Amino acid sequence: MTELKLPSIDYAALAPILIMLGAALVGVLVEAFVPRRLRNPVQLLLALVAVLAALTMVILNADDRLITAGHAIAVDGPTLFLQGAILILAAMALLLIGERAVERGGAFVAHAAVTAESVDDRRQAAGAGGTTEVYPLTTFAIGGMLIFVAANDLLTMFISLEVFSLPLYLLCALARRRRLLSQEAALKYFMLGAYASAFFLFGVALVYGFTSGIPNRAAGVDFATVHAAVAESSSSQVLLFAGMALLAIGLLFKAAAAPFHVWTPDVYQGAPTPVTGFMAACTKVAAFGALLRVFHVAFSGAAWDFTPVLGAVAVLTMLIGAVLAVTQTDIKRLLAYSSIANAGYLLVGVLAPSKDGLSGTMFYLVAYGFSVIAAFAVVTLVRDADGEATHLSRWAGLGRRSPFFAAIFTFILLAFAGIPLTSGFTSKFAIFAPALDANQAWLVIAGVLTSMVLAFPYLRVVVMMWLSEPGDATPTVAVPGALTSAALVIGVLATLVLGVAPAPLLDLANGAAEFVR
């Protein structure tokens, strides 16, 4: 009788993941047993403590380079760097979520506010407390993202994709104001996300079929097996190319790359703004972390075949994001198309087959994450009696009515445009330089040209804020609470420091830019 051999598990290496998933489960119990009036502070404290504890474990595991859990999880430099980035950015997003959840009439309110039939009932429900389910949903999503960037086989990657995607679909539907728009956005995201997940899973099946055709080797979908199969294959590679294409569809959907970007503007506009900031920063880190591992580890032997295709996707993504951003009249949709264009720039880094390309991409993800959360923090503050004033015409003259916050938003937009002495300039240089070294000048030229186009909508907003007269419709900027202020200060300082003195983070990314195989 064959003895069953259990996989060895390094629980210390898995501690960040276990902490976040454990906190999510505890958060569900809090919803069931803690009185309503205490739920919001308890849930916020639980989520923040879990994030800090997980980040502490990431730091303690900094020297780990191993594969654990039966070849399912790889703990190496990119894993730890990206997990740390996700946790820091998630902490900032939780501060925004916590602020909006506790405010009267904020972004998240009790479910009664959705179903109340009268205005008086809705107002009473709005004061009853926040929809505290947002916290366990967010922590579940964070836990899934931590697994996603560490996954060392395709099935683990698929499971983690669902673990963080399903909470995001629900989070997008939790906006109180414009709740029909929010629910429509969530439904679109869910339907398109389901299709993308199906493509990914079908790609896993095709890749498994490809590995099963290699003589004298066991079939599998762990990255070591796939890498060896790609290197040894001498027969038809139809299953390999088809599987790679379907896997890329699932990953590029999450990264908001064209032509799989169509969900992004509607979801960014309809979702509660703190949730939009969370998705814009953390989901992008997770998606590109998975892209880097799949194409730099599993399919690195087929780089000659997939580089032209992904390069074309990168150029299309940059072009669509930059051109369509010019036509937008809503600030959240403008930031959505900015996110799409940035996905194209990040793909340039993914296609640079060198350590510098990998480290530059990881640096870009962190720098962009800080800036985009700070941008959405400002958006949450520009409000009137109907809620957030996101139409660009409402921002005219904002610089004269609220010069301090207009100056902050101007600085963030200049960072998005890649102006020197901001993190946007440093991060673009960090990915374009390795691409040039890898003879990908055509991608760099496309990136520079589209960056020039994308600067126009940013500067248009700056001109509207500072050179237009404020009118009756110009909203005021709400005084930020302590949580929003903390997130905003962290984001702005990081955007400045990473532009002026980027060397420490660049050195950290460069030291972490090596996959364990």
N, C-alpha and C positions, 0 to 999 in steps of 0.2 A: 504494500500500500504506500503510495507516494505521500510524503509528508508535506503539508501545506506550509510554505515559507512566507511569513508576513513581511511586508516592506519595512525597511528601517525608516524611522521618522525622527527628525531633529526638531523637537518642539520649540527650542529656543529660536531657531531660524524661522519657524512659522509663527512665532509669538505675535508680531504685528497684525497678521491676518486673524488669528484667534481672538485677540483682544477686541478688534472692531466687530467681528461677528458676534462675540459674546456680549458686547455692549448693546448691539442691536436686539438680541434676544431679551436682555434685561429691560431694554426700553419698551418692548412689547408688554412685559409684565407690569411695568410702571403704568402703562395705559390702563391696565385692568384693575390695579389695586390702589394707586395713589389718588387722593382726592383731586378734583379738577383744579382747584385754586393753586395747588402745589405742583401740578404736572409740568408747567413750562419751565420754572427754574430747575426742577429736578432733572428733566430731560436735557436741558441745555448743559447743565453741569456734567451730567453723565457723558454726553457726547464729547464735550471738550476734554474731560479727563481721559476718556478712552483714546482720543486722538493724540494727546500728549504722551500717554503711556506707550502707545504704539510707536510714536516717533522716538521715544527713548530707547525702545528695543531695537529700532532700526539703527540708531547710532551705536548701540552696544554690539550689534552684529556687523559693524562696518568692515571687519577683516574676514568675514565668512566668504568662502568660495566653494559652494557645494551644490549637489543635486540630491534632493530628499523626497520623501513620500513616494517611493517607487518610481522615480524618474519623472514625477508629475510636476515638481516645483524646483526651479533653479534659483538659488540665492547667490548672486554675484554682484559685481559693481553696478551695472545698469539697473538691476532689480532694486538694490538698496537706494540708489540715487533717485530713481523714479518714485519709489514708495515714499521716500522722504518728501519729495516734491508734492505728491498727492496729499499727504497728511498736512503739510504746512498750508497749502492752498485751501484744503478742506476746512481747516480751522478758521481761516479768514471768511470763508463762505458761511460757516456756522454762526459766526458773529453777526453777519448780515441777516441770516435767517432768524436768529434769536431776537434781534432788534425789531424786525417786522412782525414777528409772532406776538410780541408782548404789547405792541402799540394798539391803542383803540382804533379800530377801522383800518388796521394794517393789511398786509398782503395775505396773511393766514388767519382765518377765524373758524369758530366751531361749525360743525356740519349743519347746525340749525340755521345758520346764516344763509345756507344755500337753499334750504327747503322752506324757509319762512315765507308766508304769502303776503304779508303786509310790510310797509316801510317801518312801522313801529317795531314789529317782531324782528326785522333784520337788524335794526339799531340795537335792540336789546341783546340779540345774539352776538353782535359784534363786540359788545362789552363783556361777554361771558368768559372769554378766554381764547387762547389760540388753538389752532389745530395742531396739537402736539404730536400727532402721528408723523409729522414731518421729520422729527428727529430720528426715530428708529429706521424710517425709510432712507434717510441720508446716510446713517451709519452702515446699513446693509449695502448701499451703493458704494461707499468707501471701501468696505471689506472686499466686495467683488472686484473693484479696481486694483486693489493690492494683489489679488490672485492673478488678475489679467496680465499685469506686467511681469509676473514671476512664472507664468505657466510655461512648462517645458514639454508639453505635448498638446496636440490640437484639441483633444476631447476636454482636457482641463480648461483650455482657453475658451471653448464653447460654453462650458458650464459657468465659468466666471463672467462671460459676456452676458448671460441671462441673469446672473445674480445682481449685476449692477444696472442692467438695462430696465428690468421690470420696475424697480423702485423709481427710476427716473420718469417712466411713463406716468406713474401716479403723481409724482411731485409736480409735473407740468400742469396738472389739472386742479391745483389747490389755490389758484388766485381767487380772491374774493371779488374784486372789482373786475368787470369784463369777464365774468366767469364763463360765459358761453364761448368767448374767444379762447379762453384757457382750456376748456374741455375739448374744443375742436382741435387745438394744437396737440393736446395729449393723444387724442384719437389718431391724428395723422402720424404722430411719432410712433405710436404703437403699431399701426398697420404697416408702415414702411419698415419699421424695425423688425417686425415678424418676417417680412420677406427677406430682409438682409440676413437674419439669423438662419433662415432656411437655405439660402445660398451658401452660407458658411458651412453648415452641417453637410450639405451635399458635397462641398469641396473636400471636407474631411473624408467622406466615403471614397471619393475618387483617388485621393492621395493614398489611402489605405490600399485600394486596388492596385495602384502603381507599385507600392512597396512589396506587395505579395507576388509580383512578377519577377523579382530579383532572385536568381538561383542561390541556393545555400544560405539564405538569410530569412529570418523570421519577419513576417509582416508586422507593421506597427505604425502608430502616428506620433510617437515621441520624436523629438527633433533630431536626436542622434541617429535613429533608424532612417528617418527621411533624408537626412544629410548623406548618409552612407549610400542609400539607394540612388540618390541623384548622381553621386560620384561614380557609381559602378554601372549605371544603366547604359547599355549599348544598343538597345532595341527601341521600339516605338515609344515615344514619350507623350503620346496624346493624352493619356490619363493625367500625367504630371502637369501639363500645361493647362488642361481644363480645370484640374483641382486648384492650381495656383490662382487661376482667374476667379473662380468662385470664392475662394478664401479672401482674395483681395477685395471683392465686392463687399463682403461683410465687414472687413476692417476699414475700408475707405468710407463706408457709410458712417461709421462712428466718428471718423476723422473729419467728416463734412467736406470731403473732396468731390469735385465734379467728375462725372455727372450724377453722383449719388448725394448731392447736397440739397436737394429740393425741400427737404423737411426743415432745414435750418432756419430760414427767415421766419416762417410761421411759428415754429416752436419757440424761438428766442423772443418773438413779440408776444405770444400768448401766455407763456409760462410766467410765474411770479419772478420778479427781477432778481431776487437773491438766488433762486434756483437756476435762472439763466446764467448768472455769474459762476455758480458751481459747475454747471455743465460746460461752459465755455473754457474754464481753466482745467478742471480735473478730468473731465471726459477726454479732452484733447491729449493730456499727458498719458492717460491709459491707452488710448487708441494708438498713438504713435509709439508708445513703449512696446505694444504688441507687434506693430508693423516692423519695428527694428529687429525684434527677436525672430520673427518669422522669416524675414528676408535676409538677415545677416547670419542666422544660424541654420535654420532648416533648409532654406533654398539658396544658400550662398553659392553653391556650385552651378546654379542656373542663372547667375547674375547677367551673363551676356544675353540671355533671352528676355528677362523681364525688365531690364533697365530702359530700353526704348519705349516700352508700353507705359511703364510708370512715369517716365519722363514726359510723355505726351499728356498723361493725366495731370501731372504737376503744372504744365503750361496752361492747359485748359482750366484748371482750378484757379490759378492766379488770374487769368484773363477774365473769367466769369465773375470772380469775387471783386476785382477792381472796377470793371466796367459797370456792373449792376449796382455797385455801391454808389456810383455817381447819381443814379436815378432815384434814390430812396428819400422819402419824406418823413420817416419815423426813425428816431435815434436808435431804437433797439434793432430794427431791421438793418440799419447802417452798420451797427456793430456785428450783426450776423454775417453780412457779406464781407466785412473785414476779417472775421474768423475764417471764412471760406478761403479768402486770399492767403491768409497766414498758413492755412493747411497746405497750400501749394508751395509756399516757401519752405515749410518743414519737409515736404517730400524731396526737395532738392538736397537737403541734408541726409535724408534716408538713402538717397541714391549715390552718395559719396562713399565709396567702399574703403574707408580708411578709419583709423582711430579718431582722427580729427573730425571727420564727418559725424561720427557717432557722438562724440563729446559736444560738438557744436549744436547738434539737434537737441540734446538733453539740456544744454544751456538755454537754447531758444525757448523750449517748453516752460522752463521756470520763469524766465524773464517775461514772456507773454502772459503767463498765468497771473503774476502779480499785477501787471498793468490792466488786464481785462477785468479783474475783480474790482480794482479801484475805480475803473470806468463805470461799472454797473452800480457801485456804491454811490457815486454821484447821481446817477439816474434815479435811484430810489429817493433822493432828497428833493428833486425838482417836482413839486407837487402843487395841486390846487384843490378845490373842494371836491372834484371828481376823481382824485387820485393822482397817479403819476402823469405828468404832462410830457408825453414822448414825441409828439409831433414837432418837427423841426421849427415850424413857424412860431411855436410857443417859446422857443429858446432865444428869439430875437431880443436883443437888449439885456440879456441876462447878466452880461459883464458889468453893466452899470447898476443893476439892482442888487446883485450879489457878487461883487468882484473877486472875493476870496475863492469861492467855489468855482467860479468861471475860470480863474487862473489855474486852479488844480486840473480842471477838465481840459483846458488848453494844453497844459504840460503833458497830460496823458495822450491826447490826440497827436501831439508832436512826436511822442515816443512811438506811437503806432506808425507814423509816417517815416520813421527811421532817421530823425534829426540827430546829429552828433550830440554827445554828452547825455544821451538817454539810452536806456536798455535796448530800445528798438534798433538803434544803429549798431550797437555792439553785437546783438544777436544775429542780425542779417549778415554782418561781416563774418561771424563765426561759422555760418553755413555756406556762404558763397565762396569763401577762400578754399575750403577743401574741395568744393565742386570744380573750381578752376584747376586745382592740382590734379583732379581725376579726369581732365579733358572733357568736362561737361559745360563748356563755355556757353553753349546755346541755352542751357537752363539758367545760367547766371544773367545772361542778356535779357531773357524773358522776365526774370525776377526784378531786375533794375527798371525795365520799362514799365512793368505793371505797378511797381512801387511809386513811380512818378504819377501814373494815372490815379492811384489810390490816394495820393496826397491831396488831390483836389477836394473830395468830399470832406476830408478832415479840416482842411483850411476853410472850406465854406462854412462849416459850423463855427469855427473861430471868428470869422468875419461877422457872422450873424450875431454872435454873442457880444462882440466888442464895438462894432461899427453901426449897429442898428439902434434906433431909439426904442426904449421899453414902452410897450403899449398896455392897454387895459387887460389884454389876454396874457401878458407875460407873467408867469407864475413866480411865486417866491420860492426860495430854497429853505426847506425846513431845517431847524437846528438839529444836527445829528446827535443821537444818543451816544453813550459811552461805547457801546459795541460797534456801531457803525464808524465812529471816530477812530477806534483802534484799527479796524480793517482798512480804513482809508489811509491812515498814517503809515501802516505797514506797506501797503501797495505803492504809495507815492515814494516813500523813502527807498524801497527796493528798486523802483524804476530809475531813480536818480543814482543810487550807489552802483547799480549794475552797468550804468552808462559811464560813470566817472572812474570807478575802480572795480572793473569786472574780474581782475586776475584771480582772487581767491576762489570764486565759483567756477571759473574756467579751469583752474588747476584741479579743483575737486572733481569736475566732470571728466577731465582728461585722465585722472587717476582711476576713475570708475569705469572707463570706456573699454571694458574687455569682458566678453561673454565667457562663461564656463560652459564647456561642451561635454 
